[in-house]
Structure formats: structure tokens, C-alpha cells
Amino acid sequence: MKYKVKPTEIIKALCVCILAVLTMVFPEETAASTVNSIDVCVNSIIPSMFVFMVITSYIQSSGIYRIIFRPIMPVLRRMIHADDDVLSIFMLSLVGGYPVGIKLLKESIAQNNNFPAIIDNTVKAAMFCYCISPSFAVIMIGRGVLGSTEAGFIIYLSNILANLTAAVIITRINDLRSGIRSEQKSDGCITGAVNSASKSLFTICTVIIAFNAALACIFEALSGFDVFVPELVSGVLEISNMLKITEPSVSLIPFVSAVASFGGICVMLQCAAIGGRILHIKPFITARFFCALLSGLYTYLFLQFTDISVCVSTISRNYSYEFSANTVIVPVLTAMCIIIFYKSNKLFKKV
């Protein structure tokens, strides 16, 4: 029996071959991009996401979310037709950053693998459990790029409202209430949450490094033909490229908000790597385009009632958090030691 090669597989193979050639043609750009990406991961991604990933994973796996979100659950149930665990993941995704919601949805599926209805609803929830983090929106984009904290707040609020609108519409079309109380099969341990966060962050960082290296080679090749990609366009590919904007203006804020809501191709690849099969690409991207349009529209409306000025910031030229390597290495090594002791000697009991 002959194996039929699909056209998509041929295209993928050609793209990989082209990228392999580009990395050999532009070794300096590849190396520089790799070093810069590692610097961003060490000085930005890990410090800003590791602790929060541990906390959110523990909140979800231990069932504490039933207590934390109890006061607002009646309102959420009326607005969003979904189970309580999906609603809690939705709330955590609004403050955790792009991959957090997808990560928690995957963990929820692992806990409820005996209930197909819950799994199906959880997969659909991936379309709206995806949001920029407040620190990235307010500090890095708002204050760092636009020179306006207020602009960052508007972008973040617009992203929240866009996701909320999408959640309301999607759950009206497809009711995500299964009527089944979700199981709690996870061990509910802090060490389990640390282990889960460590694996997810490793995946995120490797995707960022590989994607940026490929992007650097492609941009360098295009520059040979006098084709230069604007920062806003490259931001659709990699969200951090928006931090390189050197000429911000108020008129750009709605577009920046839309790109922030979309998240960028690199972030979507991170989510796909973490979520695996739970992320259905076509409906997910469709929902993100819809949310991007809504976010840009909400931002434009907010700007009509505010008087915001923007200015060039130095962070847009040198976009890295002011963290020393030691403040990152110490907690990471500590977490690794905890996992090793827990797995080998059973030294820790369940919390």
C-alpha cells in the first residue's frame, strides 16, 4: 500500500528545510536571537509567570476555587452558561496571562477523563479562556511602550470585556453546562502544582526561543530584498515585538489593543504545545479574531471619553524587566529540589 503524502505535509517539510538553510546562512542572527530570547525568558517570563502558575494550578486542582469565587458565581452563571470549574478557569485566565487558561483547562480534562460531556465543554471553553496579563498590559505596553499607565489599563479592560462578550455569545450558542459535578482526582499538592508549572514554563520558553530564532532569520532574509516588517505587524507574530515601537500615538492604541487580544502566533503555538489536543485551532483562531475586533472597538470607545497622551518610553527600546538572574535561579532551584525530594523520599504530605 502506497503512502499518500498530503499537500500540507509537503508545505511543512519545505518550510522546515527553508528555515534550516536560513539558520546556516544567518548564524549570527540566529545566535543573537537565541540569546535575546533566553534573556527575555529569564528576566521576564519566568519571574512574572512561575509563581502565578503554581498558585492557579493549586487553586484549581485542590478545589479552593469553589470558595474563592463563591460570591460571584451566581452572577457568572447567569452571564456565562458553563460549569463552575470552567467559570473559575475563565476568571483565573483573566489575570494569569495567555497560557494559564489553556493549561488549567488541560488539567481539568485530566481530572474528568471519565466524563465526555465535561471534556467537550472544556475544549470549547478554550476559545475565551485566553487573555493578556495585567502586568504586561499596564506595565510593559502601557507605561513601557505608550508612556501611559492609563492606556495600559484601557487595553487590559478592553481585553477583559472582549473575552467576556465572547464567553456570553459562545455559551449561548453552545451551552457548556454538563450538569455533572467535576471530579477532584488531582493530588492537590503544592509540589504537584510546582511540577506542573515548571513543565509548562519549560515548554513556553522553548517555543519562544525557537520561534524568535526562525523569525530573526526570516526578517534578515527579507531585509536583503529591502523589505522591512513594521513593529505592529511583527507584533501579530510575536507579541513582545510591540515593545519595540518607537513612535507611539493615541491613534495606535486600538490597534495595539486588538493585537494584544489576539496574542500573536508565537503565543498560540505556546498554547498549542501546552494544551495539545484540547486546542482546536480553527475555532480558536476564529474566536481570537472576533475578540481582537471587539477589543479594538472597546478601546476606541473608551478613548472617546478620556483624554490620554502618549510619549516615547525607554522601555520600548530596551524591553526587559529589571530582575537579576539570582532572583530567578534561587526559587527555580528550590522548586526543583522540592520535586526531587517529594518524588524520591515521599518527604512531603498532602497540603
C-alpha positions in Angstrom: 0.0 0.0 0.0 1.4 3.3 -1.1 1.6 6.1 1.4 -0.1 9.3 0.1 1.7 12.5 1.0 -0.7 15.3 1.9 -0.1 18.7 0.4 0.1 20.2 3.9 2.8 17.8 4.8 4.8 18.8 1.7 4.4 22.5 2.6 5.5 21.8 6.2 8.6 19.9 5.0 9.5 22.7 2.6 9.2 25.3 5.4 11.4 23.3 7.7 14.0 22.9 5.0 14.0 26.6 4.2 14.3 27.5 7.9 17.2 25.1 8.3 19.0 26.7 5.4 18.3 30.2 6.7 19.8 29.3 10.1 23.0 28.3 8.3 23.0 31.4 6.1 22.4 33.7 9.1 24.2 32.1 12.0 24.9 35.3 13.8 21.3 36.5 13.7 20.2 33.0 14.9 22.6 33.1 17.8 21.8 36.7 18.8 18.0 35.9 18.7 18.5 32.8 20.8 20.5 34.8 23.4 17.9 37.6 23.5 15.1 35.1 23.8 16.7 33.4 26.7 17.3 36.7 28.4 13.6 37.6 27.9 12.6 34.2 29.4 14.9 34.5 32.4 14.3 38.2 33.1 10.6 38.4 32.2 8.6 35.3 31.5 9.8 33.1 34.4 9.7 35.8 37.1 6.3 37.1 36.1 4.5 33.7 35.5 6.1 30.9 37.6 4.6 31.8 41.0 1.2 32.6 39.5 1.1 29.4 37.5 1.8 27.4 40.7 -0.9 29.3 42.6 -3.6 29.0 39.9 -2.8 25.3 39.4 -3.2 24.6 43.1 -6.4 26.7 43.4 -7.9 24.6 40.6 -6.7 21.2 41.5 -7.5 21.5 45.2 -11.0 22.8 44.6 -10.3 26.0 46.5 -11.8 27.9 43.6 -15.3 26.8 44.9 -14.7 29.0 48.0 -12.8 31.9 46.3 -15.3 32.5 43.6 -18.4 31.6 45.5 -19.6 35.3 45.9 -19.5 36.0 42.2 -20.6 32.5 40.9 -24.4 33.4 40.8 -23.7 36.4 38.5 -21.2 34.4 36.4 -23.7 31.5 35.9 -26.4 33.9 34.6 -24.0 35.5 32.2 -21.9 32.5 31.1 -23.7 29.2 30.7 -20.8 26.9 31.8 -19.9 24.6 34.7 -18.3 26.1 37.8 -14.8 24.8 37.1 -14.9 26.4 33.6 -16.1 29.7 35.1 -13.2 29.6 37.7 -10.7 28.9 34.9 -12.1 31.8 33.0 -11.7 34.1 35.9 -8.1 32.9 36.6 -7.2 33.3 32.9 -8.2 37.0 33.0 -5.3 37.7 35.5 -2.8 35.0 34.7 -1.7 35.7 31.1 -2.3 33.9 27.8 -1.2 30.3 28.5 -2.7 30.0 32.0 -6.2 29.3 30.9 -5.2 26.7 28.4 -3.0 25.0 31.0 -5.8 24.9 33.6 -8.3 23.6 31.0 -6.0 20.7 30.2 -5.6 19.9 33.9 -9.4 20.0 34.3 -9.8 17.5 31.4 -7.2 15.2 33.1 -9.3 15.3 36.3 -12.5 14.5 34.5 -11.5 12.0 31.8 -14.5 9.7 32.7 -17.0 12.4 31.6 -17.1 13.1 27.9 -19.6 15.9 28.3 -17.3 17.8 30.7 -14.3 17.2 28.3 -16.2 18.5 25.3 -17.4 21.6 27.1 -13.9 22.3 28.5 -12.4 22.1 24.9 -14.9 24.7 23.7 -14.1 27.0 26.7 -10.5 27.4 25.3 -11.9 29.9 22.8 -12.5 32.5 25.6 -10.2 31.4 28.5 -7.3 33.4 27.0 -6.3 36.9 28.0 -3.3 39.2 28.3 -1.9 39.6 31.8 -2.4 42.9 33.7 1.3 43.4 34.3 2.1 43.0 30.6 -0.8 45.3 29.5 -0.3 48.0 32.1 3.4 48.0 32.8 5.1 46.8 29.6 2.7 48.1 26.9 1.0 50.9 28.8 3.8 52.5 30.7 6.7 50.9 28.8 5.7 51.5 25.2 3.0 54.2 25.2 4.3 56.0 28.2 0.8 56.0 29.7 -0.4 53.7 32.5 -4.0 54.8 31.8 -3.6 53.5 28.2 -2.5 50.1 29.6 -5.5 49.9 31.9 -7.8 50.7 29.0 -6.2 48.0 26.9 -6.5 45.4 29.7 -10.1 46.3 30.5 -11.0 46.1 26.8 -9.4 42.6 26.6 -11.4 41.5 29.6 -14.7 42.8 28.1 -13.9 41.2 24.7 -13.4 37.8 26.3 -16.5 38.3 28.5 -18.6 39.1 25.4 -17.2 36.1 23.5 -17.9 33.9 26.5 -21.5 35.1 26.7 -22.1 34.6 22.9 -20.3 31.2 22.7 -22.2 29.7 25.7 -25.5 31.0 24.3 -24.8 29.1 21.0 -23.3 26.0 22.7 -24.5 25.6 26.3 -21.4 24.4 28.3 -23.3 23.3 31.4 -23.0 19.5 31.7 -24.9 19.1 34.9 -22.2 16.9 36.3 -20.1 17.8 39.3 -16.4 17.6 38.3 -14.1 15.2 40.0 -11.1 16.1 42.0 -8.6 13.4 41.1 -5.5 15.6 41.3 -3.4 15.1 44.4 -4.0 18.8 45.3 -0.3 19.2 46.4 1.8 22.3 46.2 4.6 20.1 44.9 2.3 18.9 42.1 1.4 22.4 41.2 5.2 23.4 41.1 5.9 20.4 38.9 3.1 21.3 36.5 4.1 25.0 36.4 7.8 24.0 35.7 6.9 21.8 32.8 4.6 24.4 31.3 7.2 27.2 31.6 9.8 25.0 30.0 7.5 24.4 27.1 6.7 28.1 26.8 10.3 29.2 26.9 11.5 26.6 24.3 8.7 27.7 21.9 9.7 31.4 22.4 13.4 30.7 21.7 12.7 28.5 18.6 10.0 30.9 17.1 12.1 34.0 17.6 15.2 32.4 16.1 13.1 31.4 13.0 11.6 34.9 12.9 15.0 36.6 13.0 16.3 34.6 10.1 13.1 35.3 8.0 13.3 39.1 8.8 17.0 39.1 7.9 16.3 37.4 4.6 13.5 39.9 3.8 15.8 42.8 4.6 18.1 41.6 1.8 15.3 42.5 -0.6 14.7 45.8 1.1 11.5 44.5 2.8 11.2 45.6 6.5 8.4 44.4 8.7 6.8 47.1 10.9 6.8 46.6 14.7 3.0 46.4 14.8 2.8 43.8 12.0 5.6 41.7 13.6 3.7 42.0 16.9 0.9 39.9 15.3 3.6 37.2 15.0 5.3 37.7 18.4 3.5 39.9 20.9 6.8 41.1 22.5 7.8 42.8 19.2 5.2 45.5 20.0 7.6 46.6 22.8 10.0 47.9 20.1 7.5 50.6 18.9 9.5 53.9 18.8 6.8 56.2 17.6 3.6 55.6 19.7 0.4 57.6 19.2 -3.1 57.7 20.6 -4.5 56.5 17.2 -2.4 53.3 17.5 -3.9 52.3 20.9 -7.0 50.5 19.5 -4.8 48.5 17.1 -2.3 47.7 19.9 -5.3 46.5 22.0 -6.6 44.3 19.2 -3.1 42.7 18.7 -2.9 42.2 22.5 -6.2 40.4 22.5 -5.1 38.2 19.6 -1.9 37.4 21.4 0.3 36.6 18.4 1.2 33.4 16.5 4.0 32.6 19.0 1.7 32.7 22.0 -0.8 30.5 20.1 2.0 28.0 19.4 2.8 28.0 23.2 -0.8 27.3 24.0 -1.0 24.5 21.4 2.2 23.0 22.8 0.8 23.1 26.4 -2.8 22.2 25.6 -2.2 19.6 22.9 -5.4 18.1 21.5 -7.7 20.3 23.6 -6.9 23.3 21.4 -8.9 23.1 18.2 -7.0 25.6 16.0 -9.7 26.8 13.6 -12.5 27.7 16.1 -9.8 29.1 18.4 -8.3 31.4 15.9 -11.8 32.5 14.7 -12.7 33.3 18.3 -9.5 35.3 18.8 -10.0 37.3 15.6 -13.5 38.2 16.9 -12.1 39.1 20.3 -9.4 41.2 18.7 -12.0 43.2 16.8 -14.1 43.7 20.0 -11.1 44.7 22.0 -10.1 47.3 19.4 -13.7 48.6 19.3 -14.0 48.8 23.1 -10.6 50.6 23.3 -11.7 53.1 20.7 -15.0 53.8 22.6 -13.1 54.3 25.9 -10.7 56.7 24.2 -13.7 58.9 23.2 -14.4 59.6 26.9 -10.8 60.0 28.1 -8.0 62.4 27.5 -4.8 60.4 27.2 -1.5 61.5 25.9 1.4 59.1 25.0 5.1 59.5 24.8 8.2 57.6 23.7 9.5 55.4 26.6 13.0 54.0 27.0 11.5 50.5 27.7 10.3 50.3 24.1 14.0 50.4 23.1 15.3 48.1 25.8 12.4 45.9 26.8 13.5 43.8 29.8 12.4 43.6 33.4 14.9 44.7 36.0 15.4 41.3 37.6 18.8 39.9 38.4 19.5 36.3 37.4 19.9 35.3 41.1 16.4 36.2 42.0 15.1 33.8 39.4 17.6 30.9 39.8 17.1 30.6 43.6 13.3 29.9 43.6 13.6 27.7 40.5 16.3 25.6 42.0 14.3 25.4 45.3 11.3 24.2 43.4 13.4 21.6 41.6 14.7 20.4 45.0 11.2 20.1 46.4 10.1 18.0 43.4 13.1 15.7 43.7 12.7 15.2 47.5 9.0 14.6 47.0 9.3 12.0 44.3 12.2 10.1 45.9 11.7 10.1 49.6 7.9 11.0 49.9 9.1 13.6 52.4 6.0 15.9 52.0 2.5 15.1 52.8 -0.5 16.5 51.0 -1.4 20.0 51.9 
